Amino acid sequence: MTPTREGELTARWRDLLACYHDLSCALDRALQERHGIGMSEFEALDLLVDAGDCKFRMQDLAAGMHLSQSALSRTVARLERRGLATRTMCENDRRAMFVAVTDTGRDLHALARPTHRSVLAEHLG
């Protein structure tokens, strides 16, 4: 790889990181201030609400959110403490855990969704 090409790739990478950092901070700040929920909690609710009445396997939710299993467990625990989601064991595989959104979680998601989408539009639109 030529030094010029390497420099271009590095600059693009740094621009991407800066964009992600700015957007995630703006999302976290707006969601926390207006709805008392962090970006990770909102993203989990967003995926759960999009699933309809289905339950998500924890590992599938982790993959959709690009979080480690432990980071997702902490996120889901916060949702569970607030009554926004529930966790249940899989009847067929005791190692598997399912997550589902509650009605309270759906209500909070409905209130926070416009804030989330507004911040996205402001930074990406």
N, CA and C atoms as an extended XYZ file, in Angstrom:
375
Properties=species:S:1:pos:R:3:atomname:S:1:resname:S:1:resid:I:1 pbc="F F F"
N         0.841       -1.169        0.000 N   MET     1
C         0.000        0.000        0.000 CA  MET     1
C         0.890        1.237        0.000 C   MET     1
N         0.503        2.191       -0.815 N   THR     2
C         1.296        3.416       -0.897 CA  THR     2
C         1.063        4.281        0.345 C   THR     2
N         2.044        5.085        0.695 N   PRO     3
C         1.865        5.978        1.856 CA  PRO     3
C         0.653        6.896        1.708 C   PRO     3
N         0.390        7.343        0.477 N   THR     4
C        -0.756        8.225        0.250 CA  THR     4
C        -2.061        7.487        0.520 C   THR     4
N        -2.173        6.271       -0.008 N   ARG     5
C        -3.385        5.461        0.187 CA  ARG     5
C        -3.566        5.130        1.663 C   ARG     5
N        -2.483        4.810        2.335 N   GLU     6
C        -2.544        4.503        3.767 CA  GLU     6
C        -3.028        5.723        4.552 C   GLU     6
N        -2.528        6.891        4.215 N   GLY     7
C        -2.950        8.127        4.874 CA  GLY     7
C        -4.422        8.432        4.648 C   GLY     7
N        -4.901        8.170        3.404 N   GLU     8
C        -6.312        8.381        3.092 CA  GLU     8
C        -7.204        7.454        3.913 C   GLU     8
N        -6.814        6.191        4.008 N   LEU     9
C        -7.590        5.230        4.793 CA  LEU     9
C        -7.616        5.611        6.271 C   LEU     9
N        -6.476        6.009        6.780 N   THR    10
C        -6.400        6.415        8.177 CA  THR    10
C        -7.266        7.644        8.434 C   THR    10
N        -7.244        8.601        7.533 N   ALA    11
C        -8.060        9.812        7.682 CA  ALA    11
C        -9.554        9.468        7.635 C   ALA    11
N        -9.940        8.586        6.716 N   ARG    12
C       -11.347        8.168        6.643 CA  ARG    12
C       -11.769        7.463        7.921 C   ARG    12
N       -10.890        6.590        8.442 N   TRP    13
C       -11.171        5.873        9.676 CA  TRP    13
C       -11.372        6.859       10.830 C   TRP    13
N       -10.512        7.839       10.935 N   ARG    14
C       -10.618        8.828       12.015 CA  ARG    14
C       -11.877        9.679       11.865 C   ARG    14
N       -12.245       10.008       10.627 N   ASP    15
C       -13.489       10.749       10.390 CA  ASP    15
C       -14.699        9.923       10.825 C   ASP    15
N       -14.681        8.637       10.502 N   LEU    16
C       -15.763        7.738       10.885 CA  LEU    16
C       -15.875        7.644       12.404 C   LEU    16
N       -14.748        7.485       13.081 N   LEU    17
C       -14.745        7.428       14.544 CA  LEU    17
C       -15.287        8.721       15.152 C   LEU    17
N       -14.878        9.855       14.607 N   ALA    18
C       -15.342       11.150       15.119 CA  ALA    18
C       -16.850       11.292       14.928 C   ALA    18
N       -17.346       10.880       13.763 N   CYS    19
C       -18.784       10.944       13.486 CA  CYS    19
C       -19.552       10.052       14.472 C   CYS    19
N       -19.087        8.830       14.672 N   TYR    20
C       -19.741        7.912       15.606 CA  TYR    20
C       -19.720        8.489       17.021 C   TYR    20
N       -18.577        8.997       17.437 N   HIS    21
C       -18.460        9.549       18.784 CA  HIS    21
C       -19.411       10.722       18.989 C   HIS    21
N       -19.423       11.654       18.049 N   ASP    22
C       -20.303       12.824       18.148 CA  ASP    22
C       -21.768       12.404       18.192 C   ASP    22
N       -22.155       11.484       17.313 N   LEU    23
C       -23.538       11.042       17.247 CA  LEU    23
C       -23.936       10.263       18.493 C   LEU    23
N       -23.101        9.343       18.947 N   SER    24
C       -23.464        8.547       20.125 CA  SER    24
C       -23.551        9.423       21.372 C   SER    24
N       -22.679       10.394       21.500 N   CYS    25
C       -22.755       11.322       22.641 CA  CYS    25
C       -24.031       12.157       22.573 C   CYS    25
N       -24.372       12.641       21.385 N   ALA    26
C       -25.595       13.437       21.220 CA  ALA    26
C       -26.836       12.598       21.521 C   ALA    26
N       -26.858       11.358       21.039 N   LEU    27
C       -27.989       10.465       21.312 CA  LEU    27
C       -28.109       10.190       22.807 C   LEU    27
N       -26.996        9.836       23.421 N   ASP    28
C       -27.019        9.506       24.842 CA  ASP    28
C       -27.494       10.702       25.667 C   ASP    28
N       -26.986       11.878       25.355 N   ARG    29
C       -27.350       13.091       26.092 CA  ARG    29
C       -28.844       13.403       25.920 C   ARG    29
N       -29.337       13.392       24.696 N   ALA    30
C       -30.741       13.728       24.435 CA  ALA    30
C       -31.686       12.702       25.054 C   ALA    30
N       -31.378       11.432       24.900 N   LEU    31
C       -32.247       10.391       25.450 CA  LEU    31
C       -32.248       10.425       26.975 C   LEU    31
N       -31.084       10.669       27.558 N   GLN    32
C       -30.984       10.725       29.019 CA  GLN    32
C       -31.737       11.940       29.565 C   GLN    32
N       -31.529       13.094       28.954 N   GLU    33
C       -32.162       14.322       29.437 CA  GLU    33
C       -33.679       14.295       29.285 C   GLU    33
N       -34.158       13.797       28.159 N   ARG    34
C       -35.595       13.871       27.870 CA  ARG    34
C       -36.385       12.660       28.354 C   ARG    34
N       -35.707       11.492       28.453 N   HIS    35
C       -36.464       10.266       28.746 CA  HIS    35
C       -35.851        9.406       29.844 C   HIS    35
N       -34.709        9.816       30.377 N   GLY    36
C       -34.081        9.058       31.455 CA  GLY    36
C       -33.577        7.695       31.043 C   GLY    36
N       -33.175        7.572       29.781 N   ILE    37
C       -32.701        6.290       29.254 CA  ILE    37
C       -31.438        6.537       28.425 C   ILE    37
N       -30.501        5.620       28.490 N   GLY    38
C       -29.272        5.754       27.728 CA  GLY    38
C       -29.418        5.206       26.316 C   GLY    38
N       -28.415        5.469       25.498 N   MET    39
C       -28.440        5.021       24.115 CA  MET    39
C       -28.523        3.498       24.007 C   MET    39
N       -27.744        2.773       24.796 N   SER    40
C       -27.769        1.306       24.729 CA  SER    40
C       -29.134        0.757       25.115 C   SER    40
N       -29.743        1.331       26.150 N   GLU    41
C       -31.063        0.866       26.561 CA  GLU    41
C       -32.092        1.148       25.460 C   GLU    41
N       -31.984        2.344       24.848 N   PHE    42
C       -32.912        2.644       23.760 CA  PHE    42
C       -32.718        1.676       22.597 C   PHE    42
N       -31.474        1.410       22.223 N   GLU    43
C       -31.210        0.510       21.093 CA  GLU    43
C       -31.778       -0.884       21.361 C   GLU    43
N       -31.635       -1.355       22.602 N   ALA    44
C       -32.209       -2.667       22.950 CA  ALA    44
C       -33.725       -2.617       22.821 C   ALA    44
N       -34.355       -1.575       23.362 N   LEU    45
C       -35.806       -1.447       23.228 CA  LEU    45
C       -36.224       -1.357       21.767 C   LEU    45
N       -35.463       -0.625       20.977 N   ASP    46
C       -35.780       -0.447       19.558 CA  ASP    46
C       -35.806       -1.796       18.838 C   ASP    46
N       -34.810       -2.620       19.090 N   LEU    47
C       -34.769       -3.950       18.474 CA  LEU    47
C       -35.895       -4.836       18.999 C   LEU    47
N       -36.152       -4.773       20.299 N   LEU    48
C       -37.216       -5.588       20.878 CA  LEU    48
C       -38.586       -5.178       20.361 C   LEU    48
N       -38.828       -3.878       20.245 N   VAL    49
C       -40.112       -3.385       19.725 CA  VAL    49
C       -40.262       -3.796       18.261 C   VAL    49
N       -39.190       -3.692       17.491 N   ASP    50
C       -39.247       -4.086       16.079 CA  ASP    50
C       -39.554       -5.574       15.914 C   ASP    50
N       -39.229       -6.372       16.918 N   ALA    51
C       -39.491       -7.820       16.857 CA  ALA    51
C       -40.968       -8.135       17.065 C   ALA    51
N       -41.767       -7.141       17.416 N   GLY    52
C       -43.193       -7.366       17.655 CA  GLY    52
C       -43.409       -8.078       18.979 C   GLY    52
N       -44.207       -9.117       18.952 N   ASP    53
C       -44.492       -9.857       20.183 CA  ASP    53
C       -43.523      -11.002       20.408 C   ASP    53
N       -42.479      -11.052       19.614 N   CYS    54
C       -41.501      -12.139       19.722 CA  CYS    54
C       -40.489      -11.850       20.823 C   CYS    54
N       -39.921      -12.930       21.335 N   LYS    55
C       -38.824      -12.810       22.288 CA  LYS    55
C       -37.522      -12.903       21.505 C   LYS    55
N       -36.504      -12.266       22.019 N   PHE    56
C       -35.168      -12.295       21.423 CA  PHE    56
C       -34.283      -13.188       22.276 C   PHE    56
N       -33.474      -14.013       21.648 N   ARG    57
C       -32.423      -14.699       22.402 CA  ARG    57
C       -31.379      -13.644       22.744 C   ARG    57
N       -30.831      -13.720       23.940 N   MET    58
C       -29.832      -12.733       24.372 CA  MET    58
C       -28.687      -12.652       23.367 C   MET    58
N       -28.221      -13.785       22.866 N   GLN    59
C       -27.081      -13.763       21.949 CA  GLN    59
C       -27.444      -13.076       20.632 C   GLN    59
N       -28.686      -13.204       20.182 N   ASP    60
C       -29.113      -12.523       18.959 CA  ASP    60
C       -29.236      -11.020       19.179 C   ASP    60
N       -29.726      -10.649       20.348 N   LEU    61
C       -29.812       -9.236       20.685 CA  LEU    61
C       -28.415       -8.628       20.764 C   LEU    61
N       -27.476       -9.357       21.350 N   ALA    62
C       -26.088       -8.877       21.452 CA  ALA    62
C       -25.502       -8.663       20.065 C   ALA    62
N       -25.754       -9.581       19.152 N   ALA    63
C       -25.224       -9.445       17.791 CA  ALA    63
C       -25.829       -8.241       17.082 C   ALA    63
N       -27.114       -7.997       17.288 N   GLY    64
C       -27.781       -6.862       16.664 CA  GLY    64
C       -27.322       -5.527       17.209 C   GLY    64
N       -26.836       -5.538       18.428 N   MET    65
C       -26.406       -4.295       19.065 CA  MET    65
C       -24.894       -4.116       19.033 C   MET    65
N       -24.181       -5.122       18.627 N   HIS    66
C       -22.714       -5.072       18.584 CA  HIS    66
C       -22.135       -4.805       19.966 C   HIS    66
N       -22.699       -5.498       20.973 N   LEU    67
C       -22.213       -5.425       22.342 CA  LEU    67
C       -21.685       -6.780       22.765 C   LEU    67
N       -20.780       -6.767       23.703 N   SER    68
C       -20.340       -8.034       24.293 CA  SER    68
C       -21.492       -8.609       25.108 C   SER    68
N       -21.408       -9.875       25.417 N   GLN    69
C       -22.450      -10.526       26.201 CA  GLN    69
C       -22.588       -9.853       27.576 C   GLN    69
N       -21.465       -9.504       28.189 N   SER    70
C       -21.538       -8.884       29.515 CA  SER    70
C       -22.121       -7.471       29.446 C   SER    70
N       -21.768       -6.705       28.422 N   ALA    71
C       -22.328       -5.354       28.276 CA  ALA    71
C       -23.833       -5.430       28.030 C   ALA    71
N       -24.265       -6.402       27.226 N   LEU    72
C       -25.692       -6.567       26.981 CA  LEU    72
C       -26.408       -6.997       28.255 C   LEU    72
N       -25.804       -7.887       29.024 N   SER    73
C       -26.424       -8.326       30.282 CA  SER    73
C       -26.659       -7.143       31.213 C   SER    73
N       -25.694       -6.250       31.303 N   ARG    74
C       -25.851       -5.058       32.138 CA  ARG    74
C       -26.959       -4.151       31.594 C   ARG    74
N       -27.012       -3.996       30.277 N   THR    75
C       -28.044       -3.170       29.644 CA  THR    75
C       -29.424       -3.744       29.915 C   THR    75
N       -29.577       -5.041       29.703 N   VAL    76
C       -30.876       -5.687       29.918 CA  VAL    76
C       -31.245       -5.647       31.401 C   VAL    76
N       -30.269       -5.791       32.280 N   ALA    77
C       -30.548       -5.707       33.724 CA  ALA    77
C       -31.111       -4.333       34.081 C   ALA    77
N       -30.569       -3.275       33.476 N   ARG    78
C       -31.091       -1.925       33.728 CA  ARG    78
C       -32.536       -1.810       33.232 C   ARG    78
N       -32.807       -2.367       32.055 N   LEU    79
C       -34.175       -2.347       31.524 CA  LEU    79
C       -35.115       -3.142       32.428 C   LEU    79
N       -34.646       -4.270       32.884 N   GLU    80
C       -35.458       -5.134       33.741 CA  GLU    80
C       -35.785       -4.449       35.076 C   GLU    80
N       -34.795       -3.793       35.685 N   ARG    81
C       -35.018       -3.085       36.952 CA  ARG    81
C       -36.095       -2.010       36.829 C   ARG    81
N       -36.188       -1.404       35.648 N   ARG    82
C       -37.189       -0.350       35.421 CA  ARG    82
C       -38.513       -0.894       34.897 C   ARG    82
N       -38.601       -2.211       34.729 N   GLY    83
C       -39.832       -2.820       34.243 CA  GLY    83
C       -40.055       -2.628       32.758 C   GLY    83
N       -38.973       -2.380       32.007 N   LEU    84
C       -39.080       -2.122       30.568 CA  LEU    84
C       -38.896       -3.383       29.726 C   LEU    84
N       -38.305       -4.411       30.328 N   ALA    85
C       -38.067       -5.684       29.635 CA  ALA    85
C       -38.063       -6.806       30.675 C   ALA    85
N       -38.235       -8.025       30.178 N   THR    86
C       -38.173       -9.204       31.046 CA  THR    86
C       -37.218      -10.213       30.438 C   THR    86
N       -36.606      -10.991       31.315 N   ARG    87
C       -35.746      -12.100       30.877 CA  ARG    87
C       -36.363      -13.405       31.366 C   ARG    87
N       -36.341      -14.401       30.492 N   THR    88
C       -36.820      -15.734       30.869 CA  THR    88
C       -35.855      -16.783       30.334 C   THR    88
N       -35.804      -17.903       31.038 N   MET    89
C       -34.967      -19.017       30.594 CA  MET    89
C       -35.684      -19.769       29.479 C   MET    89
N       -34.916      -20.314       28.566 N   CYS    90
C       -35.459      -21.162       27.515 CA  CYS    90
C       -35.822      -22.513       28.147 C   CYS    90
N       -37.010      -22.998       27.873 N   GLU    91
C       -37.452      -24.272       28.451 CA  GLU    91
C       -36.645      -25.449       27.923 C   GLU    91
N       -36.192      -25.362       26.675 N   ASN    92
C       -35.484      -26.483       26.045 CA  ASN    92
C       -33.973      -26.452       26.264 C   ASN    92
N       -33.447      -25.271       26.550 N   ASP    93
C       -31.997      -25.129       26.718 CA  ASP    93
C       -31.754      -24.184       27.877 C   ASP    93
N       -31.434      -24.724       29.030 N   ARG    94
C       -31.291      -23.933       30.245 CA  ARG    94
C       -30.143      -22.923       30.160 C   ARG    94
N       -29.280      -23.045       29.154 N   ARG    95
C       -28.197      -22.079       28.979 CA  ARG    95
C       -28.663      -20.830       28.245 C   ARG    95
N       -29.787      -20.935       27.543 N   ALA    96
C       -30.280      -19.825       26.720 CA  ALA    96
C       -31.245      -18.952       27.513 C   ALA    96
N       -31.186      -17.668       27.243 N   MET    97
C       -32.042      -16.691       27.905 CA  MET    97
C       -32.764      -15.887       26.832 C   MET    97
N       -34.031      -15.594       27.076 N   PHE    98
C       -34.822      -14.768       26.172 CA  PHE    98
C       -35.104      -13.419       26.816 C   PHE    98
N       -35.236      -12.393       25.972 N   VAL    99
C       -35.587      -11.048       26.425 CA  VAL    99
C       -36.829      -10.607       25.660 C   VAL    99
N       -37.737       -9.957       26.355 N   ALA   100
C       -38.942       -9.417       25.718 CA  ALA   100
C       -39.218       -8.037       26.291 C   ALA   100
N       -39.791       -7.186       25.477 N   VAL   101
C       -40.158       -5.841       25.917 CA  VAL   101
C       -41.501       -5.917       26.641 C   VAL   101
N       -41.675       -5.090       27.664 N   THR   102
C       -42.943       -4.999       28.384 CA  THR   102
C       -43.778       -3.869       27.798 C   THR   102
N       -45.026       -3.776       28.235 N   ASP   103
C       -45.868       -2.662       27.787 CA  ASP   103
C       -45.267       -1.324       28.214 C   ASP   103
N       -44.695       -1.281       29.413 N   THR   104
C       -44.045       -0.059       29.886 CA  THR   104
C       -42.859        0.289       28.987 C   THR   104
N       -42.111       -0.724       28.571 N   GLY   105
C       -40.994       -0.518       27.657 CA  GLY   105
C       -41.461        0.002       26.304 C   GLY   105
N       -42.564       -0.544       25.814 N   ARG   106
C       -43.125       -0.061       24.544 CA  ARG   106
C       -43.540        1.414       24.656 C   ARG   106
N       -44.147        1.753       25.795 N   ASP   107
C       -44.586        3.139       26.002 CA  ASP   107
C       -43.394        4.097       26.022 C   ASP   107
N       -42.351        3.737       26.767 N   LEU   108
C       -41.166        4.598       26.820 CA  LEU   108
C       -40.511        4.690       25.448 C   LEU   108
N       -40.441        3.569       24.743 N   HIS   109
C       -39.872        3.576       23.397 CA  HIS   109
C       -40.650        4.536       22.493 C   HIS   109
N       -41.972        4.494       22.570 N   ALA   110
C       -42.801        5.371       21.733 CA  ALA   110
C       -42.526        6.847       22.041 C   ALA   110
N       -42.262        7.162       23.302 N   LEU   111
C       -41.946        8.542       23.674 CA  LEU   111
C       -40.537        8.944       23.232 C   LEU   111
N       -39.589        8.011       23.334 N   ALA   112
C       -38.184        8.319       23.053 CA  ALA   112
C       -37.831        8.212       21.572 C   ALA   112
N       -38.591        7.469       20.819 N   ARG   113
C       -38.275        7.250       19.399 CA  ARG   113
C       -38.149        8.554       18.610 C   ARG   113
N       -39.086        9.498       18.742 N   PRO   114
C       -38.921       10.756       17.993 CA  PRO   114
C       -37.641       11.513       18.357 C   PRO   114
N       -37.249       11.464       19.626 N   THR   115
C       -35.999       12.104       20.039 CA  THR   115
C       -34.824       11.432       19.345 C   THR   115
N       -34.806       10.109       19.368 N   HIS   116
C       -33.732        9.333       18.734 CA  HIS   116
C       -33.636        9.662       17.253 C   HIS   116
N       -34.782        9.607       16.565 N   ARG   117
C       -34.780        9.839       15.122 CA  ARG   117
C       -34.430       11.274       14.784 C   ARG   117
N       -34.816       12.214       15.636 N   SER   118
C       -34.472       13.621       15.423 CA  SER   118
C       -32.965       13.841       15.501 C   SER   118
N       -32.318       13.234       16.496 N   VAL   119
C       -30.867       13.361       16.628 CA  VAL   119
C       -30.185       12.697       15.435 C   VAL   119
N       -30.683       11.543       15.008 N   LEU   120
C       -30.111       10.887       13.826 CA  LEU   120
C       -30.210       11.800       12.597 C   LEU   120
N       -31.387       12.382       12.404 N   ALA   121
C       -31.587       13.253       11.237 CA  ALA   121
C       -30.668       14.472       11.301 C   ALA   121
N       -30.501       15.017       12.495 N   GLU   122
C       -29.656       16.190       12.661 CA  GLU   122
C       -28.200       15.883       12.310 C   GLU   122
N       -27.727       14.702       12.679 N   HIS   123
C       -26.318       14.363       12.461 CA  HIS   123
C       -26.061       13.640       11.138 C   HIS   123
N       -27.052       12.901       10.648 N   LEU   124
C       -26.819       12.105        9.430 CA  LEU   124
C       -27.612       12.601        8.234 C   LEU   124
N       -28.652       13.372        8.480 N   GLY   125
C       -29.541       13.788        7.397 CA  GLY   125
C       -29.011       14.963        6.668 C   GLY   125
